[in-house]
């Protein structure tokens, strides 16, 4: 191997560590039973490797913590706001910016200002809170993913794209489309990226039919990296240039900065329209905080200003993508299929393939997630019929999800290769005897966002 072929290590070193828990098998059984067999209800000190979410779970850098010490906590016009605004404006190009405490707050503010009851919001895929916030204002979320997204094994590079033919038919049809919202990367469909060509085509269609076009850009930097690696014509662009170009194509954006902002809290609404900005600002001040802090502390704003620079560093993105790719190979070698090709922020296990003896009504994705906790203290999130299926009043599945998946979300700058080797080993042991895993039934569930607070029992 030549010197230029030697893989680079992560572009950081660890200065602060946190202990993790190693419960006994009996302690894990007691913990998951007390949690109603819902990983969301587990305590963090009952988890060995926590892959439930990449939202707000990353490690901050020494530069971010040094900046936080300069946080200005003034109620209005804080210096920290202006530092954050300067960085966000340079990245996105939007003239109007509003801070929020996290992405779902931005969804609530924007949708209540833009969408009317009876309208539809079209997306490549709405994720859970996005879907719920559209419904809360009386609108209807409609997903139009490309057909390639449903072939879990194909190497198609941009399965996150929207179906352009279906989008034009929807825009030209009788439905009142209030908004087109593109999620980059597509978290609901396997962390798959969206191509720049697809975004450009969406922009053209939205301009033709005079419908606002927004980005849900929680993972804008990771999408930019995958564009650079996979889309012809962008190899000479930096990730920051690609991200800025994506923002320029849209009329505005929502960003949960708990992901590619590299912090534990924060979000952003970016806008071009001054009238919409005035409406959102009034909504924000009434419900989130003054428009120069939006529910965030000065320390948060300072960390975010640095995080927005660090996240588009090519060395950081290359290291993070390589870490996920290695993890994907470990899982495949353990005998478990994932949604291909591997994204960056998460890997999605094909639980339906691993557990064919369980029907969708027995929630195979949830069953696999629970077994990973029982066997190894690993927390994950189901994306199958428990989350996406249609249920009747007795919690019986009347329309299963298209796939039974388990998401392993990867916190940023947190776990080492040894942690992922451990997860793969636990999966490998499960794969050797999958028929020992039993299904689950729902005992109680809320009407909205049931996966967060559902309680279940083993069959």
C-alpha positions as a Markdown table, in Angstrom:
| # | Residue | x | y | z |
|---|---|---|---|---|
| 1 | Unk | 0.0 | 0.0 | 0.0 |
| 2 | Unk | 1.4 | 3.4 | -1.0 |
| 3 | Unk | 1.5 | 6.3 | 1.4 |
| 4 | Unk | -1.4 | 8.1 | -0.4 |
| 5 | Unk | -3.6 | 5.0 | 0.0 |
| 6 | Unk | -3.2 | 4.7 | 3.8 |
| 7 | Unk | -6.6 | 5.6 | 5.3 |
| 8 | Unk | -6.5 | 8.7 | 7.5 |
| 9 | Unk | -7.6 | 8.5 | 11.2 |
| 10 | Unk | -10.3 | 10.8 | 12.5 |
| 11 | Unk | -9.2 | 14.4 | 12.4 |
| 12 | Unk | -9.5 | 14.9 | 16.1 |
| 13 | Unk | -8.3 | 13.4 | 19.4 |
| 14 | Unk | -10.3 | 12.7 | 22.5 |
| 15 | Unk | -9.8 | 15.0 | 25.5 |
| 16 | Unk | -12.9 | 14.3 | 27.7 |
| 17 | Unk | -14.6 | 10.9 | 28.2 |
| 18 | Unk | -17.8 | 9.8 | 29.8 |
| 19 | Unk | -18.4 | 6.4 | 31.4 |
| 20 | Unk | -21.0 | 4.1 | 29.9 |
| 21 | Unk | -23.1 | 1.4 | 31.6 |
| 22 | Unk | -22.7 | -2.4 | 31.3 |
| 23 | Unk | -25.8 | -3.9 | 32.8 |
| 24 | Unk | -26.2 | -7.6 | 33.4 |
| 25 | Unk | -28.7 | -9.6 | 31.2 |
| 26 | Unk | -31.2 | -9.8 | 34.0 |
| 27 | Unk | -30.9 | -6.0 | 34.7 |
| 28 | Unk | -31.5 | -5.3 | 31.0 |
| 29 | Unk | -34.6 | -7.6 | 31.0 |
| 30 | Unk | -35.9 | -5.7 | 34.1 |
| 31 | Unk | -35.2 | -2.3 | 32.5 |
| 32 | Unk | -36.8 | -3.0 | 29.1 |
| 33 | Unk | -39.9 | -4.5 | 30.9 |
| 34 | Unk | -40.3 | -1.5 | 33.1 |
| 35 | Unk | -40.0 | 0.7 | 30.0 |
| 36 | Unk | -42.9 | -1.0 | 28.4 |
| 37 | Unk | -40.6 | -2.6 | 25.8 |
| 38 | Unk | -40.1 | 0.9 | 24.3 |
| 39 | Unk | -36.4 | 2.0 | 24.0 |
| 40 | Unk | -37.5 | 5.6 | 24.2 |
| 41 | Unk | -38.5 | 5.0 | 27.8 |
| 42 | Unk | -35.1 | 3.6 | 28.9 |
| 43 | Unk | -32.8 | 5.7 | 31.1 |
| 44 | Unk | -29.5 | 6.7 | 29.4 |
| 45 | Unk | -27.6 | 5.1 | 32.2 |
| 46 | Unk | -29.2 | 1.8 | 31.2 |
| 47 | Unk | -27.6 | 1.9 | 27.8 |
| 48 | Unk | -24.2 | 0.6 | 26.6 |
| 49 | Unk | -24.2 | 1.9 | 23.0 |
| 50 | Unk | -26.9 | 4.4 | 22.2 |
| 51 | Unk | -27.8 | 4.6 | 18.5 |
| 52 | Unk | -31.3 | 5.8 | 19.1 |
| 53 | Unk | -30.7 | 9.2 | 17.5 |
| 54 | Unk | -28.0 | 11.4 | 16.0 |
| 55 | Unk | -29.9 | 14.5 | 17.1 |
| 56 | Unk | -28.1 | 16.5 | 19.8 |
| 57 | Unk | -26.0 | 13.5 | 20.8 |
| 58 | Unk | -22.7 | 14.4 | 19.2 |
| 59 | Unk | -19.5 | 15.7 | 20.9 |
| 60 | Unk | -18.6 | 19.3 | 20.8 |
| 61 | Unk | -15.0 | 20.5 | 20.0 |
| 62 | Unk | -12.6 | 22.4 | 22.1 |
| 63 | Unk | -13.1 | 25.4 | 19.8 |
| 64 | Unk | -16.9 | 25.3 | 20.3 |
| 65 | Unk | -16.4 | 25.2 | 24.1 |
| 66 | Unk | -14.0 | 28.0 | 24.0 |
| 67 | Unk | -16.4 | 30.0 | 22.0 |
| 68 | Unk | -19.2 | 29.2 | 24.4 |
| 69 | Unk | -17.3 | 31.0 | 27.2 |
| 70 | Unk | -17.9 | 34.2 | 25.2 |
| 71 | Unk | -21.7 | 33.7 | 25.2 |
| 72 | Unk | -23.6 | 36.9 | 25.5 |
| 73 | Unk | -26.8 | 36.3 | 27.4 |
| 74 | Unk | -28.4 | 39.6 | 26.7 |
| 75 | Unk | -32.2 | 39.3 | 26.0 |
| 76 | Unk | -32.1 | 41.3 | 22.8 |
| 77 | Unk | -29.3 | 42.0 | 20.3 |
| 78 | Unk | -26.7 | 39.7 | 21.9 |
| 79 | Unk | -23.2 | 39.7 | 20.3 |
| 80 | Unk | -23.6 | 35.9 | 20.1 |
| 81 | Unk | -26.6 | 36.2 | 17.8 |
| 82 | Unk | -24.7 | 38.4 | 15.4 |
| 83 | Unk | -21.8 | 36.0 | 15.2 |
| 84 | Unk | -24.2 | 33.1 | 14.6 |
| 85 | Unk | -26.2 | 35.1 | 12.0 |
| 86 | Unk | -23.0 | 36.1 | 10.1 |
| 87 | Unk | -22.0 | 32.4 | 9.8 |
| 88 | Unk | -25.4 | 31.2 | 8.9 |
| 89 | Unk | -26.0 | 33.9 | 6.3 |
| 90 | Unk | -22.6 | 33.2 | 4.7 |
| 91 | Unk | -23.5 | 29.5 | 4.5 |
| 92 | Unk | -27.1 | 29.7 | 3.3 |
| 93 | Unk | -27.3 | 33.0 | 1.5 |
| 94 | Unk | -30.7 | 33.8 | 3.0 |
| 95 | Unk | -31.3 | 37.4 | 4.0 |
| 96 | Unk | -33.8 | 36.6 | 6.8 |
| 97 | Unk | -32.8 | 34.2 | 9.6 |
| 98 | Unk | -34.6 | 33.2 | 12.7 |
| 99 | Unk | -33.1 | 31.0 | 15.5 |
| 100 | Unk | -35.2 | 28.3 | 17.1 |
| 101 | Unk | -34.4 | 25.9 | 19.9 |
| 102 | Unk | -34.7 | 22.9 | 17.6 |
| 103 | Unk | -36.0 | 21.8 | 14.2 |
| 104 | Unk | -39.5 | 20.9 | 15.3 |
| 105 | Unk | -40.0 | 24.4 | 16.7 |
| 106 | Unk | -39.0 | 25.7 | 13.2 |
| 107 | Unk | -41.6 | 23.4 | 11.7 |
| 108 | Unk | -44.3 | 24.6 | 13.9 |
| 109 | Unk | -43.5 | 28.3 | 13.3 |
| 110 | Unk | -43.1 | 27.9 | 9.5 |
| 111 | Unk | -46.0 | 25.6 | 8.9 |
| 112 | Unk | -48.5 | 27.6 | 11.0 |
| 113 | Unk | -47.4 | 30.7 | 8.9 |
| 114 | Unk | -47.5 | 29.0 | 5.5 |
| 115 | Unk | -49.9 | 26.1 | 5.4 |
| 116 | Unk | -53.7 | 26.4 | 5.5 |
| 117 | Unk | -56.2 | 23.6 | 6.4 |
| 118 | Unk | -56.9 | 21.5 | 3.4 |
| 119 | Unk | -53.7 | 22.2 | 1.7 |
| 120 | Unk | -51.0 | 19.5 | 1.1 |
| 121 | Unk | -47.3 | 19.6 | 1.8 |
| 122 | Unk | -45.3 | 17.5 | -0.7 |
| 123 | Unk | -41.9 | 15.9 | 0.2 |
| 124 | Unk | -39.5 | 13.2 | -0.8 |
| 125 | Unk | -40.3 | 11.9 | 2.7 |
| 126 | Unk | -41.6 | 13.7 | 5.8 |
| 127 | Unk | -40.0 | 12.5 | 9.0 |
| 128 | Unk | -42.0 | 11.9 | 12.1 |
| 129 | Unk | -42.3 | 15.4 | 13.7 |
| 130 | Unk | -42.5 | 17.0 | 10.3 |
| 131 | Unk | -45.4 | 14.8 | 9.3 |
| 132 | Unk | -47.1 | 15.6 | 12.7 |
| 133 | Unk | -46.6 | 19.3 | 12.4 |
| 134 | Unk | -48.1 | 19.4 | 8.9 |
| 135 | Unk | -51.2 | 17.6 | 10.3 |
| 136 | Unk | -51.5 | 19.8 | 13.3 |
| 137 | Unk | -52.1 | 22.8 | 11.2 |
| 138 | Unk | -54.8 | 20.9 | 9.2 |
| 139 | Unk | -52.7 | 20.2 | 6.1 |
| 140 | Unk | -51.9 | 16.8 | 4.6 |
| 141 | Unk | -48.4 | 15.5 | 4.2 |
| 142 | Unk | -47.8 | 13.7 | 0.9 |
| 143 | Unk | -44.6 | 11.7 | 0.2 |
| 144 | Unk | -43.4 | 11.1 | -3.4 |
| 145 | Unk | -40.1 | 9.2 | -3.2 |
| 146 | Unk | -38.5 | 7.8 | -6.3 |
| 147 | Unk | -39.2 | 4.1 | -7.2 |
| 148 | Unk | -35.5 | 3.3 | -6.7 |
| 149 | Unk | -35.9 | 3.9 | -3.0 |
| 150 | Unk | -37.9 | 0.7 | -2.7 |
| 151 | Unk | -35.1 | -1.5 | -3.9 |
| 152 | Unk | -33.2 | -1.8 | -0.6 |
| 153 | Unk | -30.3 | -3.7 | -2.1 |
| 154 | Unk | -29.5 | -1.6 | -5.2 |
| 155 | Unk | -26.5 | 0.7 | -5.3 |
| 156 | Unk | -28.5 | 3.6 | -6.8 |
| 157 | Unk | -26.6 | 6.6 | -5.5 |
| 158 | Unk | -29.5 | 9.1 | -5.0 |
| 159 | Unk | -32.5 | 7.1 | -3.5 |
| 160 | Unk | -33.4 | 10.2 | -1.5 |
| 161 | Unk | -34.7 | 12.0 | -4.6 |
| 162 | Unk | -38.3 | 13.0 | -5.2 |
| 163 | Unk | -40.3 | 11.5 | -8.1 |
| 164 | Unk | -40.3 | 14.4 | -10.5 |
| 165 | Unk | -43.1 | 13.0 | -12.7 |
| 166 | Unk | -45.4 | 12.5 | -9.7 |
| 167 | Unk | -44.4 | 15.9 | -8.4 |
| 168 | Unk | -45.4 | 17.6 | -11.6 |
| 169 | Unk | -48.7 | 15.7 | -11.7 |
| 170 | Unk | -49.4 | 16.8 | -8.2 |
| 171 | Unk | -48.6 | 20.4 | -8.8 |
| 172 | Unk | -50.6 | 20.5 | -12.0 |
| 173 | Unk | -53.6 | 18.6 | -10.4 |
| 174 | Unk | -56.6 | 19.9 | -8.5 |
| 175 | Unk | -54.9 | 19.6 | -5.0 |
| 176 | Unk | -53.9 | 22.9 | -3.3 |
| 177 | Unk | -50.2 | 22.5 | -2.8 |
| 178 | Unk | -49.0 | 24.9 | -0.1 |
| 179 | Unk | -45.4 | 23.8 | 0.1 |
| 180 | Unk | -42.8 | 21.5 | -1.4 |
| 181 | Unk | -40.3 | 20.4 | 1.3 |
| 182 | Unk | -37.2 | 18.4 | 0.3 |
| 183 | Unk | -35.4 | 16.5 | 3.1 |
| 184 | Unk | -31.7 | 16.3 | 2.7 |
| 185 | Unk | -30.5 | 13.6 | 3.4 |
| 186 | Unk | -33.7 | 11.5 | 3.3 |
| 187 | Unk | -33.9 | 10.3 | 6.9 |
| 188 | Unk | -37.1 | 8.4 | 6.4 |
| 189 | Unk | -35.7 | 6.3 | 3.5 |
| 190 | Unk | -32.4 | 5.0 | 4.7 |
| 191 | Unk | -30.3 | 8.2 | 5.0 |
| 192 | Unk | -30.1 | 8.4 | 1.3 |
| 193 | Unk | -28.9 | 11.6 | -0.4 |
| 194 | Unk | -30.7 | 14.0 | -2.8 |
| 195 | Unk | -28.8 | 14.9 | -6.0 |
| 196 | Unk | -28.3 | 18.5 | -7.1 |
| 197 | Unk | -29.9 | 17.7 | -10.4 |
| 198 | Unk | -33.1 | 16.6 | -8.5 |
| 199 | Unk | -33.1 | 19.8 | -6.5 |
| 200 | Unk | -32.7 | 21.9 | -9.6 |
| 201 | Unk | -35.6 | 20.1 | -11.3 |
| 202 | Unk | -37.7 | 20.7 | -8.2 |
| 203 | Unk | -36.9 | 24.4 | -8.2 |
| 204 | Unk | -37.9 | 24.6 | -11.9 |
| 205 | Unk | -41.2 | 22.9 | -11.3 |
| 206 | Unk | -42.0 | 25.0 | -8.2 |
| 207 | Unk | -41.3 | 28.2 | -10.1 |
| 208 | Unk | -43.5 | 27.1 | -13.0 |
| 209 | Unk | -46.4 | 26.3 | -10.7 |
| 210 | Unk | -45.7 | 29.1 | -8.2 |
| 211 | Unk | -45.4 | 26.9 | -5.2 |
| 212 | Unk | -42.9 | 27.7 | -2.4 |
| 213 | Unk | -39.9 | 25.3 | -2.3 |
| 214 | Unk | -38.1 | 24.7 | 1.0 |
| 215 | Unk | -35.3 | 22.5 | 2.3 |
| 216 | Unk | -35.5 | 20.4 | 5.5 |
| 217 | Unk | -31.7 | 20.5 | 5.8 |
| 218 | Unk | -30.8 | 18.9 | 9.1 |
| 219 | Unk | -28.0 | 17.0 | 7.4 |
| 220 | Unk | -27.0 | 19.5 | 4.7 |
| 221 | Unk | -23.3 | 18.9 | 5.1 |
| 222 | Unk | -23.6 | 15.1 | 4.8 |
| 223 | Unk | -25.8 | 15.5 | 1.7 |
| 224 | Unk | -23.2 | 17.8 | 0.2 |
| 225 | Unk | -20.4 | 15.2 | 0.9 |
| 226 | Unk | -22.4 | 12.5 | -0.8 |
| 227 | Unk | -23.1 | 14.7 | -3.8 |
| 228 | Unk | -19.3 | 15.5 | -4.1 |
| 229 | Unk | -18.6 | 11.7 | -4.0 |
| 230 | Unk | -21.4 | 10.5 | -6.2 |
| 231 | Unk | -22.7 | 13.1 | -8.6 |
| 232 | Unk | -20.8 | 13.9 | -11.8 |
| 233 | Unk | -19.7 | 17.5 | -12.1 |
| 234 | Unk | -19.3 | 18.2 | -8.4 |
| 235 | Unk | -15.9 | 16.5 | -7.6 |
| 236 | Unk | -14.1 | 19.8 | -7.8 |
| 237 | Unk | -16.6 | 21.6 | -5.5 |
| 238 | Unk | -16.0 | 21.8 | -1.7 |
| 239 | Unk | -18.8 | 20.5 | 0.6 |
| 240 | Unk | -19.5 | 24.0 | 1.7 |
| 241 | Unk | -19.9 | 25.2 | -1.9 |
| 242 | Unk | -22.3 | 22.4 | -2.6 |
| 243 | Unk | -24.3 | 23.1 | 0.5 |
| 244 | Unk | -24.6 | 26.8 | -0.3 |
| 245 | Unk | -25.7 | 26.0 | -3.8 |
| 246 | Unk | -28.4 | 23.7 | -2.5 |
| 247 | Unk | -29.7 | 26.5 | -0.2 |
| 248 | Unk | -29.6 | 29.0 | -3.1 |
| 249 | Unk | -32.0 | 26.7 | -5.1 |
| 250 | Unk | -34.7 | 26.9 | -2.4 |
| 251 | Unk | -37.0 | 29.7 | -1.2 |
| 252 | Unk | -36.1 | 28.9 | 2.4 |
| 253 | Unk | -35.1 | 26.2 | 4.8 |
| 254 | Unk | -35.7 | 24.6 | 8.1 |
| 255 | Unk | -32.6 | 23.2 | 9.9 |
| 256 | Unk | -32.4 | 21.1 | 13.0 |
| 257 | Unk | -28.9 | 22.2 | 14.1 |
| 258 | Unk | -28.8 | 19.3 | 16.6 |
| 259 | Unk | -27.4 | 17.3 | 13.6 |
| 260 | Unk | -25.1 | 19.1 | 11.3 |
| 261 | Unk | -24.8 | 22.1 | 13.6 |
| 262 | Unk | -22.7 | 19.8 | 15.9 |
| 263 | Unk | -24.4 | 20.9 | 19.0 |
| 264 | Unk | -26.9 | 19.6 | 21.6 |
| 265 | Unk | -29.6 | 22.1 | 20.8 |
| 266 | Unk | -30.6 | 24.6 | 18.2 |
| 267 | Unk | -32.3 | 25.2 | 14.9 |
| 268 | Unk | -32.8 | 27.8 | 12.1 |
| 269 | Unk | -35.4 | 29.1 | 9.7 |
| 270 | Unk | -34.0 | 30.8 | 6.6 |
| 271 | Unk | -36.2 | 32.9 | 4.4 |
| 272 | Unk | -36.2 | 35.1 | 1.3 |
| 273 | Unk | -39.7 | 36.6 | 1.5 |
| 274 | Unk | -40.0 | 39.7 | 3.8 |
| 275 | Unk | -43.7 | 39.3 | 4.4 |
| 276 | Unk | -43.3 | 35.6 | 5.4 |
| 277 | Unk | -40.4 | 36.6 | 7.6 |
| 278 | Unk | -42.5 | 39.2 | 9.5 |
| 279 | Unk | -45.2 | 36.6 | 10.1 |
| 280 | Unk | -42.8 | 33.9 | 11.3 |
| 281 | Unk | -40.9 | 36.5 | 13.5 |
| 282 | Unk | -44.2 | 37.5 | 15.2 |
| 283 | Unk | -45.0 | 33.8 | 15.8 |
| 284 | Unk | -41.5 | 33.1 | 17.1 |
| 285 | Unk | -41.5 | 36.0 | 19.5 |
| 286 | Unk | -44.9 | 34.9 | 20.9 |
| 287 | Unk | -43.9 | 31.3 | 21.4 |
| 288 | Unk | -40.1 | 30.7 | 21.3 |
| 289 | Unk | -38.4 | 33.9 | 22.4 |
| 290 | Unk | -37.1 | 37.2 | 21.0 |
| 291 | Unk | -35.9 | 37.0 | 17.4 |
| 292 | Unk | -32.2 | 37.3 | 18.3 |
| 293 | Unk | -32.2 | 34.2 | 20.5 |
| 294 | Unk | -35.3 | 32.1 | 19.7 |
| 295 | Unk | -35.1 | 30.0 | 22.8 |
| 296 | Unk | -31.3 | 29.5 | 22.7 |
| 297 | Unk | -28.7 | 30.8 | 25.1 |
| 298 | Unk | -25.8 | 32.9 | 23.9 |
| 299 | Unk | -23.5 | 29.9 | 24.7 |
| 300 | Unk | -25.6 | 27.8 | 22.3 |
| 301 | Unk | -25.3 | 30.4 | 19.5 |
| 302 | Unk | -21.6 | 30.6 | 19.9 |
| 303 | Unk | -21.2 | 26.8 | 19.7 |
| 304 | Unk | -23.4 | 26.8 | 16.6 |
| 305 | Unk | -21.4 | 29.5 | 14.9 |
| 306 | Unk | -18.3 | 27.3 | 15.2 |
| 307 | Unk | -20.1 | 24.1 | 14.4 |
| 308 | Unk | -21.4 | 25.4 | 11.1 |
| 309 | Unk | -17.8 | 25.9 | 10.0 |
| 310 | Unk | -16.5 | 22.6 | 11.4 |
| 311 | Unk | -19.2 | 20.5 | 9.9 |
| 312 | Unk | -18.3 | 21.3 | 6.3 |
| 313 | Unk | -14.6 | 20.5 | 6.8 |
| 314 | Unk | -13.7 | 17.9 | 4.2 |
| 315 | Unk | -11.5 | 15.9 | 6.6 |
| 316 | Unk | -14.3 | 15.7 | 9.2 |
| 317 | Unk | -16.8 | 14.6 | 6.6 |
| 318 | Unk | -14.5 | 12.1 | 5.0 |
| 319 | Unk | -13.8 | 10.6 | 8.4 |
| 320 | Unk | -17.4 | 10.4 | 9.4 |
| 321 | Unk | -18.4 | 8.8 | 6.1 |
| 322 | Unk | -15.6 | 6.3 | 6.4 |
| 323 | Unk | -16.6 | 5.4 | 9.9 |
| 324 | Unk | -20.2 | 4.6 | 8.7 |
| 325 | Unk | -18.9 | 2.6 | 5.7 |
| 326 | Unk | -16.7 | 0.5 | 8.0 |
| 327 | Unk | -19.6 | -0.1 | 10.3 |
| 328 | Unk | -21.8 | -1.2 | 7.3 |
| 329 | Unk | -19.1 | -3.7 | 6.3 |
| 330 | Unk | -19.0 | -5.1 | 9.8 |
| 331 | Unk | -22.8 | -5.6 | 9.9 |
| 332 | Unk | -22.9 | -7.2 | 6.5 |
| 333 | Unk | -20.0 | -9.5 | 7.5 |
| 334 | Unk | -22.1 | -10.4 | 10.6 |
| 335 | Unk | -24.9 | -11.7 | 8.3 |
| 336 | Unk | -27.3 | -8.8 | 8.5 |
| 337 | Unk | -28.6 | -6.8 | 5.5 |
| 338 | Unk | -28.8 | -3.0 | 5.5 |
| 339 | Unk | -30.4 | -0.5 | 3.2 |
| 340 | Unk | -27.8 | 0.0 | 0.4 |
| 341 | Unk | -25.8 | 2.1 | -0.3 |
| 342 | Unk | -24.7 | 3.2 | 3.2 |
| 343 | Unk | -25.5 | 6.8 | 4.0 |
| 344 | Unk | -23.6 | 8.7 | 6.7 |
| 345 | Unk | -25.8 | 9.6 | 9.7 |
| 346 | Unk | -27.4 | 6.2 | 10.1 |
| 347 | Unk | -27.5 | 2.6 | 8.9 |
| 348 | Unk | -30.9 | 0.8 | 8.5 |
| 349 | Unk | -31.1 | -2.9 | 9.2 |
| 350 | Unk | -33.4 | -5.0 | 7.1 |
| 351 | Unk | -35.3 | -6.7 | 10.0 |
| 352 | Unk | -38.0 | -8.1 | 7.7 |
| 353 | Unk | -35.3 | -10.1 | 5.9 |
| 354 | Unk | -33.6 | -11.2 | 9.1 |
| 355 | Unk | -36.8 | -12.2 | 10.9 |
| 356 | Unk | -39.1 | -13.7 | 8.2 |
| 357 | Unk | -40.9 | -15.8 | 10.8 |
| 358 | Unk | -42.5 | -12.6 | 12.2 |
| 359 | Unk | -45.3 | -10.9 | 10.4 |
| 360 | Unk | -45.7 | -7.1 | 10.2 |
| 361 | Unk | -48.4 | -7.4 | 12.9 |
| 362 | Unk | -45.7 | -8.8 | 15.2 |
| 363 | Unk | -43.4 | -5.8 | 14.6 |
| 364 | Unk | -40.2 | -7.5 | 13.5 |
| 365 | Unk | -38.2 | -4.2 | 13.4 |
| 366 | Unk | -39.2 | -3.5 | 17.0 |
| 367 | Unk | -38.5 | -7.1 | 18.0 |
| 368 | Unk | -35.0 | -6.9 | 16.6 |
| 369 | Unk | -34.4 | -3.6 | 18.4 |
| 370 | Unk | -35.5 | -5.0 | 21.7 |
| 371 | Unk | -33.3 | -8.1 | 21.2 |
| 372 | Unk | -30.3 | -5.9 | 20.5 |
| 373 | Unk | -30.9 | -4.2 | 23.9 |
| 374 | Unk | -31.5 | -7.5 | 25.7 |
| 375 | Unk | -28.4 | -9.1 | 24.3 |
| 376 | Unk | -26.0 | -6.1 | 24.3 |
| 377 | Unk | -27.5 | -3.0 | 25.9 |
| 378 | Unk | -27.8 | -1.4 | 22.4 |
| 379 | Unk | -30.5 | 1.2 | 21.8 |
| 380 | Unk | -31.9 | 1.8 | 18.3 |
| 381 | Unk | -35.1 | 3.0 | 16.6 |
| 382 | Unk | -37.7 | 1.0 | 14.7 |
| 383 | Unk | -38.8 | 2.3 | 11.3 |
| 384 | Unk | -41.4 | -0.3 | 10.3 |
| 385 | Unk | -45.0 | -1.1 | 10.9 |
| 386 | Unk | -44.9 | 0.1 | 14.6 |
| 387 | Unk | -43.9 | 3.6 | 13.4 |
| 388 | Unk | -45.3 | 3.8 | 9.8 |
| 389 | Unk | -48.1 | 1.2 | 9.7 |
| 390 | Unk | -51.8 | 2.0 | 9.9 |
| 391 | Unk | -53.5 | 0.5 | 12.9 |
| 392 | Unk | -57.1 | 0.1 | 13.9 |
| 393 | Unk | -58.6 | 1.1 | 17.3 |
| 394 | Unk | -57.4 | -2.2 | 18.8 |
| 395 | Unk | -53.8 | -1.6 | 17.6 |
| 396 | Unk | -54.0 | -4.2 | 14.9 |
| 397 | Unk | -52.0 | -3.6 | 11.7 |
| 398 | Unk | -54.4 | -2.9 | 8.9 |
| 399 | Unk | -51.8 | -1.6 | 6.5 |
| 400 | Unk | -48.1 | -2.5 | 7.2 |
| 401 | Unk | -45.2 | -0.3 | 6.4 |
| 402 | Unk | -43.4 | -1.0 | 3.1 |
| 403 | Unk | -40.3 | -2.3 | 5.0 |
| 404 | Unk | -39.5 | -3.5 | 8.5 |
| 405 | Unk | -36.3 | -1.6 | 9.4 |
| 406 | Unk | -34.2 | -0.7 | 12.4 |
| 407 | Unk | -32.3 | 2.6 | 12.3 |
| 408 | Unk | -28.8 | 2.7 | 13.9 |
| 409 | Unk | -28.2 | 6.5 | 14.2 |
| 410 | Unk | -24.6 | 7.4 | 14.6 |
| 411 | Unk | -23.7 | 10.3 | 17.0 |
| 412 | Unk | -21.0 | 12.6 | 15.7 |
| 413 | Unk | -17.5 | 12.3 | 17.1 |
| 414 | Unk | -18.7 | 10.0 | 20.0 |
| 415 | Unk | -18.0 | 6.3 | 19.4 |
| 416 | Unk | -14.8 | 4.4 | 18.3 |
| 417 | Unk | -14.4 | 1.5 | 16.0 |
| 418 | Unk | -14.4 | -0.8 | 19.1 |
| 419 | Unk | -18.0 | 0.3 | 19.9 |
| 420 | Unk | -19.2 | -0.6 | 16.4 |
| 421 | Unk | -17.3 | -3.9 | 16.5 |
| 422 | Unk | -19.3 | -4.7 | 19.6 |
| 423 | Unk | -22.6 | -3.8 | 18.0 |
| 424 | Unk | -21.8 | -5.9 | 14.9 |
| 425 | Unk | -20.8 | -8.8 | 17.2 |
| 426 | Unk | -24.2 | -8.6 | 19.0 |
| 427 | Unk | -26.0 | -8.6 | 15.6 |
| 428 | Unk | -23.9 | -11.5 | 14.4 |
| 429 | Unk | -25.0 | -13.6 | 17.4 |
| 430 | Unk | -28.6 | -12.7 | 16.7 |
| 431 | Unk | -28.2 | -13.6 | 13.0 |
| 432 | Unk | -27.0 | -17.1 | 14.0 |
| 433 | Unk | -30.4 | -17.9 | 15.7 |
| 434 | Unk | -33.0 | -15.4 | 14.6 |
| 435 | Unk | -36.0 | -17.6 | 15.1 |
| 436 | Unk | -35.6 | -17.3 | 18.9 |
| 437 | Unk | -36.8 | -13.7 | 18.6 |
| 438 | Unk | -40.5 | -13.3 | 19.4 |
| 439 | Unk | -42.9 | -10.6 | 18.3 |
| 440 | Unk | -44.7 | -7.9 | 20.3 |
| 441 | Unk | -48.2 | -6.5 | 20.8 |
| 442 | Unk | -49.2 | -2.9 | 21.7 |
| 443 | Unk | -50.8 | -2.4 | 25.1 |
| 444 | Unk | -51.3 | 1.4 | 24.8 |
| 445 | Unk | -50.4 | 4.1 | 22.4 |
| 446 | Unk | -51.1 | 7.8 | 21.8 |
| 447 | Unk | -53.0 | 8.9 | 18.7 |
| 448 | Unk | -50.1 | 11.0 | 17.4 |
| 449 | Unk | -46.4 | 10.1 | 17.1 |
| 450 | Unk | -47.2 | 6.8 | 18.8 |
| 451 | Unk | -43.7 | 5.4 | 18.6 |
| 452 | Unk | -42.4 | 7.8 | 21.2 |
| 453 | Unk | -44.7 | 6.8 | 24.0 |
| 454 | Unk | -46.1 | 3.4 | 22.9 |
| 455 | Unk | -46.0 | 0.5 | 25.4 |
| 456 | Unk | -45.8 | -3.1 | 24.3 |
| 457 | Unk | -45.6 | -6.6 | 25.7 |
| 458 | Unk | -44.0 | -9.7 | 24.2 |
| 459 | Unk | -46.2 | -12.2 | 22.4 |
